[in-house]
Amino acid sequence: MYKSGKNWVATLLLSASVLSFYSVNLNQQIASATSSGQIKSVSYDKISNKHSVSYSAYVNENNRNGGLHLAPATGAASMTSTGLAKSLNGHLVTVSEIDTTKRASNGNTYQYAKINFYGNTYWVDVRALDNSTYSGAIMVNFEDEHGNQLASSIEYTGKIGSTYQPEPKAITGYSVDLAKTGSTNLTYSSTTQTITYIYEKSTATTTDLLSGQGQGTSNDSWTVGTDVQPGWYKITPIGLGTDDNIVLNVEGSDSSDLPLANDISGAWFGNNSSAGEISSYQAYLTAGQVIEMQDNNDAITDQGLHLEALLTRPATSLIDPESPIPSSFQDLGAGIYEVGVDIRPGDYQVADIVGQGYLYTDDGTVGLNLGTGHGDISTGTITLTTGEFLTSTVDGISLEPEN
């Protein structure tokens, strides 16, 4: 102790041997304290998963006292908060990242949200965000080509950042046109968005196509838009004998002279489903397509195909925004189905196969050889995406949505 002016100053002197008794070694992963030969090791959290997001949320810490961090909670420095998340209570923040961490001390996982508030970036426990306040809305309208409302609008809500699953409504006498509707792949946001499904009035007319009474050199072709009205049809054979077959082909081309996704290639109508023959076929015929029919028994008169007009599309129970998602198997006959119009997008299990044939999409993401023969499979799982065309040449299958 010594005197400095009017004050007395006390000094404490520690020898090097005393200082070396304690040592501290800190880093982002392990903090070790050494004292009297004992070592205690503490492992900090590690990020096991990072997920980029983009949505707004309100901070709600009324029942919690979580911290406000300047970095993910993965080290000694970031484990110490700069304050309480409650200081932002009631404020709207932007969430850009969700970090999943695994706590070494108890093995539990926790999630931290990276938030931005007026240019400042923080990390908070995701429980600090009020889930009830950051749902977005998408208003869905149903109109004809002239802007006339065909059905009441439906408002969908979902978590901001999640994707809207398209759900056109079945309206009698009309068919939804996804091409004219435009993009329906929207992500819920903090502002209300709008989708307007555009419908065409159905012009489909029930028609019989008889062998030898069509156009072309063999009188067995018909043009959609001239001989047959465009629209949604269920096609069945007429006057088919026990061992007879009728083969249906429908061909068209787009502006680039490429085949159309709803073309039909070799639909075999017959009475032997185990040989890949079918009893009916559903298809949406568009103007410009050419229907060709091959009858293997020209000696029998009045054979042909019956085209039953289906005035409502979607016409299957696999889609309709006001009906619950089916929880049981749904039957699907042979035909071409547009995902997002005739079938809900999503994952399905295929089973209960009647006959044999192929199940495939126009983009090649689905390709199953179904049946009970060598090399065939009797069940499978498929994923369908809006805009795809699903073709089944099997007389009957069942699809069960995997909810």
Secondary structure, 3 states (H helix, E strand, C coil): CEEECCEEECCCCCCHHHHCCEEEEECCCEEEEEECCEEEEEECCEEEEEEEEEEEEEECCCCCCCEEECCCCCCHHHHCCCEEHHHHCCCEEEEEEEEEEECCCCCCEEEEEEEEECCEEEEEEHHHECHHHCEEEEEEEEEECCCCEEEEEEEEEEECCCECCCCCCCCCCEEECHHHHCCCCCECCCCCEEEEEEEEECCCCCEEEECCCCECCCCCEEEECCCECCEEEEEEEECCCCCCCEEEEEECECCCCCECCCCEEEEEECCCHHHCCECCEEEEECCCCEEEEEECCCCCCCCEEEEEECCCECCCCCCCCCCCCCCCCEEEEEEEEEECCCECCEEEEEEEEECCEEEEECCCCCEEEECCCCCCECCEEEEECCCCEEEEEEEEEEEEECC
